[in-house]
């Protein structure tokens, strides 16, 4: 059960990486992006950086929460 929860949290944390990559794909658009080609998102390099930052910040929060929870459970076992 714990492994399943860890995998779900990892998938949720890293899910913004998929649209970060997709925004860089060439596509028909009304105007070129900042790099100079037509892509899915006209803010392509910036939106990809923002989405990657969100993914890694969420991953950091998940890791920090797991560490705090592990410490809390260890402390609660010591108090018994």
C-alpha positions as CSV (number, residue, x, y, z in Angstrom):
1,X,0.0,0.0,0.0
2,X,2.8,2.4,0.9
3,X,4.6,1.8,-2.5
4,X,1.3,2.5,-4.3
5,X,0.9,5.8,-2.5
6,X,4.6,6.7,-3.2
7,X,4.1,6.0,-6.9
8,X,0.9,8.1,-7.0
9,X,2.6,11.0,-5.3
10,X,5.6,10.8,-7.6
11,X,3.2,10.7,-10.7
12,X,1.3,13.8,-9.4
13,X,4.5,15.6,-8.6
14,X,6.1,15.0,-12.0
15,X,2.9,15.3,-14.1
16,X,3.6,19.0,-15.0
17,X,6.6,17.8,-16.9
18,X,4.4,16.4,-19.7
19,X,2.8,19.7,-20.7
20,X,6.3,21.4,-20.2
21,X,7.6,19.2,-23.0
22,X,4.5,19.4,-25.2
23,X,4.5,23.2,-25.2
24,X,7.8,23.0,-27.1
25,X,6.5,20.8,-30.0
26,X,6.2,22.6,-33.4
27,X,2.6,23.4,-34.2
28,X,0.5,25.7,-36.3
29,X,0.0,28.9,-34.3
30,X,-1.0,32.5,-34.9
31,X,2.4,33.9,-34.0
32,X,5.9,32.5,-33.3
33,X,7.2,32.0,-29.8
34,X,10.2,33.7,-28.3
35,X,12.6,31.3,-29.8
36,X,11.3,32.1,-33.3
37,X,9.3,29.0,-34.4
38,X,5.6,28.2,-34.2
39,X,4.8,25.9,-31.4
40,X,1.9,24.7,-29.3
41,X,2.4,27.6,-26.9
42,X,3.5,31.0,-28.0
43,X,5.2,31.5,-24.6
44,X,7.1,28.2,-25.2
45,X,10.4,28.6,-23.4
46,X,9.0,30.5,-20.4
47,X,5.9,28.3,-20.0
48,X,8.1,25.2,-20.1
49,X,10.5,26.6,-17.4
50,X,7.5,27.6,-15.2
51,X,5.9,24.1,-15.5
52,X,9.2,22.4,-14.8
53,X,9.7,24.6,-11.8
54,X,6.2,23.7,-10.5
55,X,7.0,20.0,-11.0
56,X,10.3,20.1,-9.1
57,X,8.8,22.3,-6.3
58,X,6.0,19.8,-5.9
59,X,8.4,16.9,-5.9
60,X,10.4,18.8,-3.2
61,X,7.3,19.2,-1.1
62,X,6.4,15.6,-1.4
63,X,9.9,14.5,-0.3
64,X,9.9,17.0,2.6
65,X,6.5,15.9,3.7
66,X,7.5,12.2,3.6
67,X,10.6,13.0,5.7
68,X,8.7,15.0,8.3
69,X,6.0,12.3,8.5
70,X,8.7,9.6,9.0
71,X,10.3,11.7,11.8
72,X,6.9,12.3,13.4
73,X,6.1,8.6,13.4
74,X,9.5,7.8,14.9
75,X,9.0,10.3,17.7
76,X,5.5,9.1,18.4
77,X,6.8,5.5,18.7
78,X,9.5,6.7,21.2
79,X,6.8,8.4,23.4
80,X,4.8,5.2,23.9
